[in-house]
Amino acid sequence: MGSVLKMIGCEILYREMCLCASRSKNVIDLEFMPKGLHDMGEEKMSALLQEKIDAADPERFDAVLLCYGLCNYGTKGLHASIPLVLPRAHDCITLLMGSKEKYSEYFFGNPGTMFMSSGWLERNADQQGREGSIPAKLGMRIDYEKYDDDDAEYLRSILGSWLKNYSKYAFIDNGTGAADTYEERVKRIAGDRGWKYEKVAGDTGLIQRLMDGDWDSADFQYVPADYRVTVTYGDDIVSCEPVPHGD
């Protein structure tokens, strides 16, 4: 039997994580966190993840794995009493595409692109209004019926203004779920908005190597016990340092 590893990741990657866990030589205990934690801000996201890390039994697990990128600095400062390993990634798109290099090349070659995947489509239902959703917890749910027509339209325009920065949808296909159906849905949304559309081949290799313990330093940050994640602001994205005494 291989190592026993605790994997904590975003539910957006549910299918990819389950697929890779089924193939891994190691025993993987999966735990999924709700989509959109990065919207809560660095402090709240980090606190929630740290709580899950602290709950991992050091007598049972050989290491804790994070299926997260830097994610709006939500993984900054995380630490464990056993080794902690996370990919060198800014966000989940790197995990879906398989490498930070592939993501970077596509990102800079295709400005204004919004990415979608099977996980985004499956976990995106009623995210603004659902009780317990991140927007709801942040007080971002809007009952437009409470406002007159002019005020309601103004609120819609403000909340939707971020869409003006985008002009293209890219569907990342990792062969999970009803990929053909999902692709058609994204095509339809792109058409309705007058956006371009492209299917991009995904790659679960980075997630697989994370679970398999193939932690080369080019793609993963190994954080020893009682060290914490730090940000480098360079190509390596993250590093680590000893947890200061008293933290």
Secondary structure, 3 states (H helix, E strand, C coil): CCCEEEEEEEHHHHHHHHHHHHHCCCEEEEEEECCCHHHHCHHHHHHHHHHHHHCCCCCCCCEEEEECCCCCCCCCCCECCCCEEEECCCCHHHHHHCCHHHHHHHHHHCCCEEEECHHHHHCCCCCCCCCCCHHHHCCCCCCHHHCCHHHHHHHHHHHCHHHHHCCEEEEEECCCCCHHHHHHHHHHHHHHHCCEEEEEECCCHHHHHHHHCCCCCCCEEEECCCEEEEECCCCCCEEEEECCCCC
